[in-house]
Amino acid sequence: MNNEASKRLKRLSHEIMHVWEERTLKEVKAANLQENLALRNSIPIYLSQLVDALSNTIDRTEARVNSDKSDSTRIGKKHGMERAIASDYTMDQMILEYHILRQVICDVMEKEVMLTPVEREVIVCSIEQAVNDAATQFSETLREFQDQLSHTLAHDLRNPLTTVKMSAQVLIKQLENEKGQLDKLQRILKSVDRIDGMIQELLDQSRIKAGKEQTFELKECDLEWLVKDIAYELNISHSSRFQVVSSGKCLGLWNENRLRRAIENLATNAVKYGQEDSSITLCLEQTESLAILKVHNLGNPISQEDQSRLFQKFQRAKSAESKVGWGIGLTVVKSMIEGHKGSIEVESEEGTGTTFTIILPKQTGN
């Protein structure tokens, strides 16, 4: 091979990355829904390896070849895993990113000089290897995700089932006293409905992985009532640890079931990871156009590094690694909040505890 092709690729690497990113954002729909293009972080390393592969001056010892192959495999696997945990991506879209990269490399390089058949073969084989590695990891990660759905279901069902059990126990003890029985029976029925809703949520997640858009119905509801109702039910099984601070009725166009699950997830995480037996505060504030809900607990802080990746699937704070769970709950919470065109953020410091803040537009139907 002519070493000129290697030098040309090195010189044109920046242009290749720029053109690839433009085409990917245009041709891969899911890429526009991501905060960053995962493959972009690995392309400089990949192109550097390809520069070496096209060079006839570098020492191609067996050890060097094996090292390059190992590096290439790591890049492909990393990209495959990142795309599998990004709910908007399908395997076809991930593979298309690589096909675009192959076309861009050849097109940009051949604007100056045509590639030889051998040089083109080196590029094609390199891309094919990366695609195979990424596709294999994508499938493995997706299988792992699907295997854990049953565990997630069991975890999320625990709270409403606890309410059902404890309410039923209270009813048995109070059979002779009819006062309040209807309310408890209604709560049992509501908890059963929520179980059915959680199963539907898991089905929705499967639809997202299949590339289908997820929508949910918005109706006017009172967020203050919802927060107080959640606290009431959680206090039954958590010794009245939950306190609600509110500025009054908070009306907006939301999906009550989705918000209930999101808030419950944050609240039960506060129990699970917070300081034992300390109070947990649900503070609801509002402006004319926004509702702001803060869930605060005391306990060990979440590091800045963990905060930056806390809402990614299978990513958990180091302080939570010993806890039971699979690290996808906060990802679901983020998805539900963003589905209301809202946002969620976390603040955590030593001595002051951890606060998750949800910001929701009141008129999400506009």
N, C-alpha and C positions, 0 to 999 in steps of 0.2 A: 504494500500500500504506500501511497505517496504521503510523506509527512506533512505536505502542504495542506491536506484536508484537515488534519488534526489542528494545525495552527489556525486555519480558517474558522473551525468550529469554536475554538477558544476565543477568538476575536469577536465572533458574532453571538456569543452566548447571551449577552444582555438583550440584544434584539430578539433572539429566539424566545426568551422568557416573556418579553413584552407582547409579542405577537400571539404567543400561546395563551396568555392570560386574556387578551382581548377576545380571541376566538372562543375560549372556554366559557367566558361569561355570556357570550352571544348564543352559543350552540348547546350548552348544557344547562338546562333550566334550573336544576338544583343548586348549581354553583352560585346563583344570585341570591340564594337564601342563606348562605354561609357567611360568617364573619370574616373568614379568610379562606384562601384556596390551599388546602392541605398539601397538595403536591408541589405547590410553589416553593415551600420551605425545603423540599428535597431536590428540586431540579438542579440547583447549582452543583450539588454533589454528584448527581447523576450525569450531568453534562461533563463534569471533570473526569469521571470514569470513562465516558465515551471518547473524550479527547485522548486519553491514554490508549484506549482500544484502537483508535485510528492511527496512532503513532507507530512508526517503524523504527524509532530510535530508543524508545524506552525498553528497559530490560524486562522481557516478558518471561521471567522465571516461573516455575510451577507454583512457588509460594505466592508470587505477586498475582498470578491469575486466580488462585484460590481466594486470596484476600479481596480482590476486586469483586469476585462473584458473591462472596459473603456480604460485602458492603451493599451490593446491588439488591441482594435478597432482603436485607434489612430495610432498605428504602421501600421496596414493593410491599413488604408485609406491613410496615408502618402506615403506608397510604391506604392499604386495604382495610386495616382495622379502623382507621379514622373515618373512612367512608361508610363502613358498616354501622358505626354508632351514630352517624349523622342520619336522622330519620328521613330526610328528604331524598337521599341517594338510593338508586338501585344499582345493581352490578353493571348493567348495560351503560349507565351514565358514567360510572367510574372507568370502565374500559374505554369509553369514548374519549375521556380526557387523555389517555395514552395515545390513542389513534391520532388525535389532534396534534399531540406533541411530535409524533413521528412525521406527520405531514409538514408541520412547521419547520422542523429541523431540515428536512430535505428541500423544502421550498426556499428557505432563507439562504441555505448554503449554495443552492444551484442558481441563485440570482447572479452569482459571480462566475462559478465554474461548475459544469455538470459533474456529478458524482460518478465514479466508476462503479461497475456492477459489484465489485468486491466491497467497496466502501458503503454502498447502499445496503448490502447484505449484512455488514457489521451493525449498521444502525437498526435495521429491521429485527435482527436476532436479539439485539440488546433490548429493544422495546418489548418484544414478545416474552422475553424472560421476566421483565418487570411486570407485565400484565399477568403472567401466570402466577407469580408470587403474590401480587395484590389480590387476584381473584380467589386464590386458595385461602388467604387470610380473611378476606371478606366473608367467605362461606363459613369458615370456622368461627369467626366472631358472631355471625348471625345465628348460627346453631346454638352457640353458648347463650346468646340473648334469649332465644326462643325457649331453651331449656330452663332458664331462670324465671320465665313468666309465671309458672305455677308457684314458685316461691314468693314472687312479688304479690300474687293474688292472695296467698295465705297471709302474708304480712298485712296487706291493706284490709282484709276482711276481719282482722282481729278486733279493731275498734268497734264497728257496728255490732259484731257478734257479742262482744263484752256487754254492750248496752242492752242487747236482747236478753242475755242471760241474767244480768243483775236486775233489770226491770221485772222479769218473770219471777225472780226470787222474792222481790218486794211484794208483788201481787199475791203470791202464795201466803206470805205472812200477814197480809192485810185483807184477806177474803171477807172478813166480817165488816170491814170499813169500805164503803163504796166510794167515798170521796177521793178524787184524784185517779180512780182506776181507768177512766176513759182516756185521760192524758197518757198514762203509761202504755195502754194498749196501742194508742196511736203512734207512740214512739217506737214500739216494737215493729209495727207495720212500716214505718218510715225507714227503720234500719234495714229491714228486708229489702225494701225498694232500693236502698243505697247499695246493697250487695249486688243486686241485679245491674245497677248502674256501673259498678266497678268492672263487672264482667264485660259490659258494653265498652268500657274504656279500653280494656285489653284488646277487644276486637278492633277498636278504632286504631290502636297502635299497629296492629297487623295490617290494616288497610293503608296506613301511612307507609309502612315498609314496602307495600306492593305498589307504591307510587300513586295512590289515590288521595285526593284532597279530603281533609276532614273539616266538617262544618258542624256547628251546633246552634241551637235556637236561643235567641236572646229575648228575655222578657223583663219588664220592670220588677225589681225586687229591692228589698230593704237590707242593705249590707249590715246595718247595726243589729237587726233582728237575727240575721244569719250568724254573726259572730257570737252573740249572746247564746243562741241555741247550741252552737258547737261547744262553747265553754260549759254550758249546763250539762250536756251529755258527758263531756270528758271529766267533769268534776265528780260524776257518779263513780268512776273507776280510778280516779287519781286524787282522792282525798282533798277535793276543793282547792287544788293548787292554782287553778286558772282564774285570773282576774281580768275583767273587761273595763277599759276606760274609753268612753265614747262622747263625742260632742253632740249626739242626737241622731235622729232618723237620717239614713243615708240612702237615697233612692238613685237607681241607675239602671241602664239596660245591660243586664248580665245573664249568664246561665248559672242559676243557683246551684245545681248539682256539681258543676265543674269547680266553682269557687269553693264549695263546701269541701270537696276532696283536697283541693290545694291547701286550704287553710288547716284542715285536719292533719295533713302531712307535716306541715311546718310545726304545728302544735305538738304532735306526738314525737317529732324529732327533738323538740325542746325538752320533753320528758326523758327521752332516751339518752341524749348526749349532754344534757344540762346538769347542773348541781342538784344532787338528790334532795328532795323535800323542799326545795326553794320555790318561791312563787314564780309563775309564768304570766306575763302580761300581754294581753291583746289590746293594743291601743289604736282606736279608729279616729282619724281626723279627716277633714274634708274641706275642699274649696268649692267654688261654684261649679267647676268642671271636673274635679278630680276627687277620688277617694284614696286615702293613704292609710294602709293597715300595717302596723308594726308588731311583730311577734318577738318578744324579748325574753331571754333566760340568762341566768347566771351560770358560770362554769368555766372550764378551760377554754381559752380563745382558739379560734381557727386561724392558722397562719396565713400570711398574705399569699404565699404560693398556693395553698389549698383553696383559698377564696377564689382565685382566678380560674380554677378548673372544677369548682364544686358542682356546677350545673351540667357537666358532661356525663354521659352514660358511663357506668362502671368506674367513675372517678369518685373517691371518697377522701375525706380529711384523714390525715395520718392518725389523729386522735380517735377516729372512729373505726379503725381497721379491726379492732378486736370485737366490734359489735356484729350482731347477726344482720345480714342484709346484702343486697347486691349493688347498691349505689345507683339506682335508676330513679328513685323517688323524686329527687329534686329536679331531674330532667323533665319528668312528667309535670311537676309544678310549673316550671318555667314555660313549658309548652302551653299549659292551660291559661296562664297569665298573658302570654303573648297572643293567644287566640282571642283575648279580649282587647288586643292592641295596648296592653299594659306592659309594665316592666317589673323586675324583681332584682333586688340587690342585697348584699350582706355586709354588715360591719361587725367586727369582733376584735376586742382588745382585752388585755389582762386587767382584771379588776372591775371592768364595766359589763362584761358578758357579751352575748351575741344577739344581734338584732337583724331579722330578715324584714325588709320593707317592700311591700307590694303597692304599686301605684297604678290605679285603674281609672281610665276615662269614664265619666258617667254616661256619656252618650256614644257608646261604641257602635250604635246602629247607623250613625251618620257617615 
